[in-house]
Amino acid sequence: MTCAFLKHRNCKNVGSIQDAAQEMKKSNDVATFADSLNEFKNSLDEMLQYTTKNLQDFDKDIEEMKSDVETLFTKLSNYLSQLKAHIMSEISKIEKEVRPEIEDKHEEIKCKISTIENDLALFQTNMKYAPPAQFLQAIEKLIEQRLVLEKFVKEESLKLQEIRVAFDANKKILQIEKGIQVFGEVNIRRKNKTGVPRSTDGHVNMSSSLTSEFDILVPSPVSGVTVLENGHVLLSVYYKQTIELRDHQCSSILSSFSFPGHPRGIKMTSDTEGAVAVAGCGLILFHIQNNRIKPLNKIRTNVNCDFVHHRGKYYMGCDKNIAIYDSNRRKVRDISVDKNVGFMTLRDRTSLCYTVWGGRELYCISMDGTPVFKYFHDKLQSTTGVTMDHTGYIYVCVYKSKNVHQLTHDGKLQRIIFDNLPSPPSCVCLNKHNDKALIGCKDKGLLYELK
């Protein structure tokens, strides 16, 4: 083929430009170039179809989100009118943010396709009728456009993928639910999770359904849990031999303190002071100030796993005795019982309840040791933690059957709740700030906050 470009016109082998143009029109390279432009047009057509599908999928996701929202409304009758306006505004905001971006890309690609169609038509015309110089300029222009289009296809393909990936309907719904919690102070659960109905007197009516607010993996089994007045959570972490002060969501450790023994039952004795039963060490008294745990004193005794604090005195389970110590850490007396004392809780101002260490019973005695009642059930297999709510219901953790028994104030079974927990429960505490139960578990080191 004879060299024909103008910048080579001084070449000794250059022929006439007319001959060169005619030869170029007939060449396979020109035909191949036209085919490659058609391939780019086809690629852009595919991108157009992709954006069209994106818009369809987006509309479908929006409809699904609206459907999920309507389902949530049925569970929130008290907040129906306020929540609906709030949620729909959130959806509109998402739609305004995402849809225009996809539409803009859609229109931009359509313009590109229109441009290349015009260029192809012009190219075909130039092949037939254009003067040689104009035809050569058209080829150079199309070569430049090809490079631009090639870069455009690559960049826009990535951008469209990013737009699609960025819009995740499930994540958006979870964000909306989080916004609802802040807006109405109402916890909304996703599918297959149910809330807990409340009775007319305001206390939690706990059913067999459980809703896990947070599942925190702790380095070792949780053997004790309690809640401070400010909502922070104190944990006894058994094999780690520490107690941890965590925030109200248990997501971060504010401070911790280690012992030369395994901590179990932990309770606050005032707004800022508490104690923890440590096997082989005794009862450790501590003070919390500025979210820091500071040890105070120790009551040296062979405490099994728990204690209660009542009118300045500490009642500690020590084998088959309940040892009573005063505020000066002096022993007052012992109350003898029939079996090894496990976890303990105050029932009222005149009595306390305790489980049997490794046993199947719950006992209630007065503060002077007089029996009040005994609770026994066929499904009570290895009782562990015990607590009581502000309405008088008693809650007993049952290790082997992985559930919690709810008892009336006089020791009658009300119901079995939280049946089939994911892990055997070791301790339980009722959060009076929000009527939730915090259940520590043994073998998996999980903490479940249940409504």
ZAMI-731128 format. One line per 4 residues: number of its first residue (from 0); for each residue x, y, z of C-alpha. Coordinates in Angstrom, 1 decimal. Example, Ala and Ser with C-alpha at 12.3 -4.5 7.8 and 13.67 -1.06 7.14 Angstrom:
2
0	12.3 -4.5 7.8; 13.7 -1.1 7.1
END
This chain:
451
0	0.0 0.0 0.0; 1.4 3.5 -0.9; 1.9 6.0 1.9; -0.7 8.7 1.7
4	-0.8 10.7 4.9; -0.1 14.4 4.4; 2.8 14.4 6.9; 4.6 11.9 4.6
8	4.1 13.8 1.3; 7.8 14.4 1.1; 8.5 10.7 1.1; 10.0 9.6 -2.2
12	7.6 6.7 -2.4; 4.4 8.8 -2.0; 1.9 8.4 -4.7; -1.1 10.6 -5.6
16	-3.5 11.2 -2.8; -6.4 10.3 -5.0; -4.9 6.9 -5.7; -4.1 6.4 -2.0
20	-7.6 7.3 -0.9; -9.2 4.9 -3.4; -6.9 2.1 -2.2; -7.8 2.9 1.5
24	-11.5 2.7 0.7; -11.0 -0.7 -0.7; -8.7 -2.0 2.1; -9.6 -4.6 4.7
28	-8.3 -2.3 7.5; -11.0 0.2 6.8; -13.7 -2.5 6.8; -12.3 -3.9 10.0
32	-12.3 -0.5 11.6; -15.9 0.0 10.7; -16.7 -3.4 12.2; -14.9 -2.5 15.4
36	-17.0 0.7 15.7; -20.1 -1.5 15.3; -18.8 -3.7 18.1; -18.5 -0.6 20.4
40	-22.0 0.4 19.4; -23.1 -3.1 20.5; -21.3 -2.7 23.8; -23.0 0.5 24.4
44	-26.4 -1.1 23.5; -25.7 -3.7 26.2; -24.9 -1.0 28.7; -28.1 0.7 27.8
48	-30.0 -2.6 28.5; -28.1 -2.9 31.8; -29.1 0.6 32.9; -32.7 -0.2 31.9
52	-32.6 -3.3 34.0; -31.0 -1.3 36.8; -34.0 1.1 36.7; -36.4 -1.8 36.7
56	-34.6 -3.5 39.6; -34.4 -0.2 41.5; -38.2 0.2 41.1; -38.7 -3.3 42.3
60	-36.5 -2.8 45.3; -38.4 0.4 46.2; -41.7 -1.5 46.0; -40.2 -4.3 48.2
64	-39.1 -1.7 50.7; -42.5 -0.1 50.8; -44.0 -3.6 51.3; -41.6 -4.2 54.2
68	-42.5 -0.9 55.7; -46.2 -1.7 55.5; -45.5 -4.9 57.4; -43.7 -3.1 60.1
72	-46.6 -0.7 60.5; -48.9 -3.5 61.6; -46.6 -4.1 64.6; -46.5 -0.5 65.6
76	-50.1 0.7 65.9; -49.3 3.3 68.5; -46.7 4.9 66.2; -48.5 4.3 62.9
80	-49.1 7.8 61.6; -45.8 9.3 62.8; -43.7 6.3 61.6; -45.3 6.1 58.2
84	-44.5 9.7 57.4; -41.0 9.3 58.7; -40.2 6.1 56.8; -41.7 7.3 53.5
88	-39.7 10.4 53.7; -36.6 8.2 54.1; -37.5 6.2 51.1; -38.1 9.3 49.0
92	-34.7 10.6 50.1; -33.1 7.4 48.9; -35.0 7.5 45.6; -34.0 11.1 45.0
96	-30.4 10.3 45.7; -30.0 7.1 43.7; -32.5 7.2 40.8; -31.3 10.5 39.3
100	-27.7 9.2 39.2; -28.8 6.1 37.3; -31.0 8.2 35.0; -28.2 10.5 34.2
104	-25.9 7.6 33.2; -28.8 6.2 31.2; -29.2 9.5 29.2; -25.4 9.9 28.8
108	-25.1 6.5 27.3; -28.0 7.2 24.9; -26.2 10.4 23.8; -23.0 8.5 23.2
112	-24.9 5.9 21.1; -26.5 8.7 19.1; -23.1 10.3 18.5; -21.5 7.1 17.3
116	-24.5 6.3 15.0; -24.1 9.8 13.4; -20.3 9.2 13.1; -20.9 5.9 11.5
120	-23.4 7.3 9.0; -21.0 10.2 8.2; -18.2 7.6 7.8; -20.2 5.6 5.3
124	-21.0 8.8 3.4; -17.3 9.9 3.3; -16.3 6.5 1.9; -18.5 7.2 -1.1
128	-18.5 10.9 -1.7; -16.0 12.8 0.4; -12.9 14.3 -1.0; -9.7 12.5 -0.1
132	-8.5 15.0 2.4; -11.8 15.2 4.2; -12.0 11.4 4.2; -8.6 11.2 5.9
136	-9.6 13.8 8.5; -12.7 11.8 9.3; -10.7 8.6 9.8; -8.3 10.4 12.2
140	-11.3 11.8 14.1; -12.9 8.4 14.4; -9.6 6.9 15.6; -9.5 9.5 18.4
144	-13.2 8.8 19.2; -12.5 5.1 19.4; -9.9 5.6 22.1; -12.2 7.9 24.0
148	-15.1 5.5 23.7; -13.0 2.6 24.8; -12.0 4.5 27.9; -15.6 5.6 28.5
152	-16.9 2.0 28.2; -14.5 0.8 30.8; -15.0 3.6 33.3; -18.8 3.7 33.0
156	-19.1 -0.1 33.3; -17.3 0.2 36.7; -19.4 3.2 37.8; -22.7 1.4 37.0
160	-21.6 -1.6 39.0; -20.7 0.7 41.9; -24.0 2.4 41.8; -25.8 -0.9 41.8
164	-23.7 -2.3 44.6; -24.0 0.8 46.6; -27.8 0.5 46.6; -28.5 -2.5 48.8
168	-32.2 -2.6 49.7; -31.6 -4.7 52.8; -29.0 -2.3 54.2; -31.3 0.6 53.4
172	-34.2 -1.0 55.3; -31.9 -1.7 58.3; -30.9 2.0 58.2; -34.5 3.0 58.2
176	-35.2 0.7 61.2; -32.3 2.3 63.0; -33.8 5.7 62.3; -37.1 4.6 63.6
180	-35.6 3.5 66.9; -34.2 7.0 67.3; -37.4 8.6 66.1; -39.9 6.7 68.2
184	-37.7 4.9 70.7; -39.2 1.7 69.5; -37.2 -1.5 68.6; -38.4 -3.0 65.3
188	-37.3 -6.4 64.3; -36.7 -7.9 60.9; -38.6 -10.9 59.6; -38.7 -14.1 61.7
192	-38.2 -12.0 64.9; -41.1 -11.1 67.2; -41.4 -8.5 69.9; -42.7 -9.1 73.4
196	-46.2 -8.0 74.4; -46.8 -6.0 77.5; -49.6 -6.4 80.0; -51.8 -3.5 81.0
200	-49.8 -2.9 84.2; -46.8 -2.1 82.2; -44.4 -5.0 83.0; -42.8 -7.2 80.3
204	-45.0 -10.2 79.5; -42.2 -12.5 78.4; -43.2 -15.2 76.0; -41.3 -18.2 74.5
208	-40.3 -16.0 71.5; -36.9 -14.4 71.9; -35.5 -11.4 70.2; -31.7 -10.9 70.4
212	-30.8 -7.2 70.7; -27.1 -8.0 70.7; -25.0 -11.2 70.7; -21.6 -10.3 72.1
216	-18.8 -12.8 71.8; -16.9 -12.7 75.1; -13.5 -14.4 75.4; -14.8 -16.8 78.0
220	-18.2 -17.8 79.5; -20.2 -15.0 81.1; -20.9 -16.1 84.7; -22.5 -12.9 86.1
224	-24.2 -9.8 84.8; -25.8 -6.7 86.3; -26.8 -3.2 85.1; -25.8 0.1 86.6
228	-28.0 3.1 87.1; -26.6 4.8 84.0; -27.4 1.7 81.8; -23.8 0.4 81.6
232	-23.3 -3.3 82.0; -21.0 -5.2 84.3; -19.9 -8.7 83.4; -18.1 -11.5 85.2
236	-16.0 -13.2 82.6; -15.2 -16.6 84.1; -12.1 -18.1 82.6; -10.6 -14.7 81.8
240	-10.8 -14.0 85.6; -12.0 -10.5 85.1; -15.0 -8.3 85.5; -15.7 -5.9 82.6
244	-17.6 -2.6 82.6; -19.2 -2.2 79.1; -21.3 0.5 77.5; -25.1 0.1 77.4
248	-24.9 -1.8 74.1; -22.0 -4.0 75.3; -20.1 -3.0 72.2; -17.0 -1.6 74.0
252	-15.1 -2.3 77.2; -14.9 0.9 79.3; -12.7 -0.7 82.0; -11.9 -4.1 83.5
256	-10.3 -5.6 86.6; -8.6 -9.0 87.1; -8.6 -11.4 90.0; -6.6 -14.5 91.1
260	-9.8 -16.6 90.8; -13.0 -17.1 88.8; -15.6 -14.4 89.2; -19.3 -15.4 89.3
264	-22.2 -13.5 90.8; -21.9 -9.7 90.5; -24.2 -7.0 91.9; -24.3 -3.3 92.7
268	-24.8 -2.5 96.3; -25.3 1.3 95.6; -25.1 3.6 92.7; -21.3 3.5 92.6
272	-20.3 0.5 94.7; -20.7 -3.2 94.1; -19.3 -6.6 94.9; -18.4 -9.8 93.0
276	-18.1 -13.4 94.3; -14.7 -14.8 93.3; -14.2 -18.6 93.8; -11.2 -19.3 96.0
280	-10.8 -15.6 96.8; -13.9 -14.4 98.6; -16.2 -11.4 98.0; -14.4 -8.5 96.4
284	-15.9 -5.1 97.0; -15.3 -2.4 94.4; -16.1 1.2 93.5; -16.9 2.6 90.0
288	-15.9 6.2 89.3; -15.5 7.9 85.9; -16.1 4.5 84.3; -13.2 3.0 86.1
292	-13.4 -0.1 88.4; -11.4 0.3 91.6; -11.2 -2.5 94.2; -12.0 -1.5 97.8
296	-11.9 -4.4 100.3; -12.2 -8.2 100.4; -14.4 -10.5 102.6; -12.4 -13.7 102.9
300	-14.7 -16.6 102.8; -15.3 -19.8 100.8; -18.2 -18.2 98.8; -19.7 -20.6 96.2
304	-20.8 -18.3 93.5; -23.2 -15.5 94.6; -24.4 -13.2 97.3; -27.1 -10.6 98.1
308	-26.8 -7.3 99.8; -29.6 -6.3 102.3; -29.6 -3.4 104.8; -25.8 -3.1 104.9
312	-25.2 -6.8 105.2; -23.8 -9.4 102.8; -25.5 -12.8 102.6; -23.1 -15.2 100.8
316	-23.7 -18.8 99.8; -20.9 -20.9 101.3; -21.5 -24.6 100.7; -24.5 -25.5 102.9
320	-24.5 -22.2 104.7; -25.4 -18.7 104.0; -22.8 -16.6 105.7; -23.8 -13.1 106.9
324	-21.3 -10.3 107.2; -21.8 -6.7 108.2; -20.5 -3.6 106.4; -17.3 -3.7 108.4
328	-16.6 -7.2 106.9; -17.2 -8.9 110.3; -19.1 -12.2 110.3; -22.5 -11.9 112.0
332	-23.7 -15.5 111.8; -24.5 -18.5 109.5; -27.8 -19.8 108.2; -27.7 -23.5 107.7
336	-29.5 -25.0 104.7; -29.9 -28.5 103.3; -28.0 -28.2 100.1; -25.1 -26.3 98.5
340	-26.2 -22.7 97.7; -25.9 -21.5 94.1; -27.1 -18.2 92.8; -29.1 -15.8 94.9
344	-31.5 -12.9 94.7; -33.6 -10.8 97.0; -37.3 -11.6 96.8; -38.4 -8.7 99.0
348	-37.4 -6.9 102.2; -37.9 -10.0 104.3; -36.8 -13.0 102.1; -34.3 -14.2 99.5
352	-34.3 -17.0 96.9; -31.4 -19.3 96.0; -30.8 -22.1 93.5; -29.0 -25.3 94.5
356	-25.5 -25.6 93.1; -25.8 -28.3 90.4; -29.3 -29.2 91.7; -32.9 -29.0 90.5
360	-34.6 -26.8 93.1; -35.2 -23.2 94.0; -35.6 -22.3 97.7; -37.0 -19.2 99.3
364	-36.2 -18.4 102.9; -36.7 -15.4 105.2; -33.7 -13.3 106.1; -33.5 -15.2 109.4
368	-33.5 -18.6 107.7; -37.2 -19.6 108.0; -38.4 -21.6 104.9; -40.9 -19.8 102.8
372	-41.4 -22.1 99.8; -39.6 -24.6 97.6; -39.9 -24.8 93.8; -39.3 -28.0 91.9
376	-40.1 -28.9 88.3; -39.4 -32.0 86.2; -37.6 -29.8 83.7; -35.4 -28.1 86.3
380	-32.1 -29.7 85.3; -29.2 -27.9 86.9; -30.4 -24.5 88.0; -28.0 -21.6 87.6
384	-28.8 -17.8 87.7; -31.8 -16.3 89.4; -33.3 -12.8 89.6; -36.5 -10.9 90.1
388	-38.2 -8.0 88.3; -39.9 -5.0 89.9; -43.4 -6.6 89.6; -42.4 -9.6 91.8
392	-41.8 -12.3 89.1; -38.8 -14.6 89.7; -36.7 -15.8 86.8; -34.6 -19.0 87.1
396	-32.0 -20.1 84.5; -32.0 -23.8 83.7; -28.7 -25.0 82.3; -29.5 -28.3 80.6
400	-32.9 -27.4 79.1; -31.6 -24.0 77.9; -34.5 -21.9 79.1; -35.7 -19.7 81.9
404	-38.6 -20.4 84.3; -40.8 -17.5 85.3; -42.3 -17.9 88.7; -44.9 -15.9 90.6
408	-44.0 -14.2 93.8; -45.1 -17.2 95.9; -43.1 -19.7 93.8; -45.7 -21.0 91.3
412	-44.7 -21.6 87.7; -46.1 -18.9 85.5; -44.5 -20.1 82.2; -41.3 -21.3 80.7
416	-39.7 -18.5 78.6; -36.8 -18.1 76.2; -37.1 -21.8 75.4; -34.3 -23.4 73.5
420	-31.7 -20.7 74.0; -28.7 -21.0 71.6; -26.5 -21.6 74.6; -27.1 -22.9 78.2
424	-27.8 -19.8 80.4; -25.6 -19.2 83.4; -26.9 -15.9 84.8; -29.8 -13.5 84.3
428	-30.4 -9.8 85.1; -33.5 -7.7 84.4; -32.7 -4.2 83.2; -35.1 -1.9 84.9
432	-34.3 0.9 82.5; -35.9 -0.8 79.5; -37.6 -4.0 80.8; -35.1 -6.2 79.0
436	-33.5 -9.4 80.3; -29.7 -9.8 79.9; -28.8 -13.5 79.9; -25.2 -14.6 80.1
440	-24.3 -18.0 78.7; -21.7 -20.6 79.7; -20.3 -22.6 76.8; -20.2 -20.0 74.0
444	-19.5 -16.9 76.0; -22.4 -15.0 74.5; -24.5 -12.3 76.1; -28.1 -12.0 74.8
448	-30.3 -9.0 75.5; -33.8 -10.2 75.2; -37.1 -8.3 75.0
END
